[in-house]
Structure formats: structure tokens, C-alpha cells
Amino acid sequence: METKNKKKYILTYKEGNGDGCPNGCSYLADPRLSFSAKGILACVLAHPEWLEITADWLASQNSDDISIIKEDLKLLEQAGYIIASEGN
């Protein structure tokens, strides 16, 4: 995954926070997130090998427009599910 000079995102959300959801899916009820942002988070949680992600890389993995992915990543960051850093 090419990340040179790209904003990289790292997951901060931890599953299983005792909310009664069997798969730690309390984020699905978070009204701050769009459905597509919830989908990105679900994919990241399902793939722990994705240590860092970028909007470009996510766009290469599906048919969503990169502008929507960037908006979703911003929502996830604002809600505290991921943190961002500038790529090296």
C-alpha cells in the first residue's frame, strides 16, 4: 500500500466495550457516523492486518468515490475511532 505523502489512519476503537453487542458493534448505533463510515470501520475491524489505511488505498479496494471515503474518514476521526497522521 503506497502511503508516501498521504494521510494515514490508524484504528483507535477497541471492540467489546461491554455494551451487550456480541461482536463489539456499538459503533453501528453511533448517530455521528454515516452508513458508509460505519462500513469502513466494520471492514477495518474485520481486517486487523490493515495496520494503516489511506483514502486512496480504500478507494482502490471498492467502487466508492474517493471524496466520499475522505468524508467518512474525517467523520471517523472526529468521532475518535481512528487517528490520522501525515504519511512519510
Stockholm file with secondary structure:
# STOCKHOLM 1.0

chainA/1-88         METKNKKKYILTYKEGNGDGCPNGCSYLADPRLSFSAKGILACVLAHPEWLEITADWLASQNSDDISIIKEDLKLLEQAGYIIASEGN
#=GR chainA/1-88 SS CCCTTSEEEEECCCSCCSSSCTTSCGGGGCTTSCHHHHHHHHHHHHCTTCCSBCHHHHHHTSSSCHHHHHHHHHHHHHTTSEEEEECC
#=GC SS_cons        CCCTTSEEEEECCCSCCSSSCTTSCGGGGCTTSCHHHHHHHHHHHHCTTCCSBCHHHHHHTSSSCHHHHHHHHHHHHHTTSEEEEECC
//
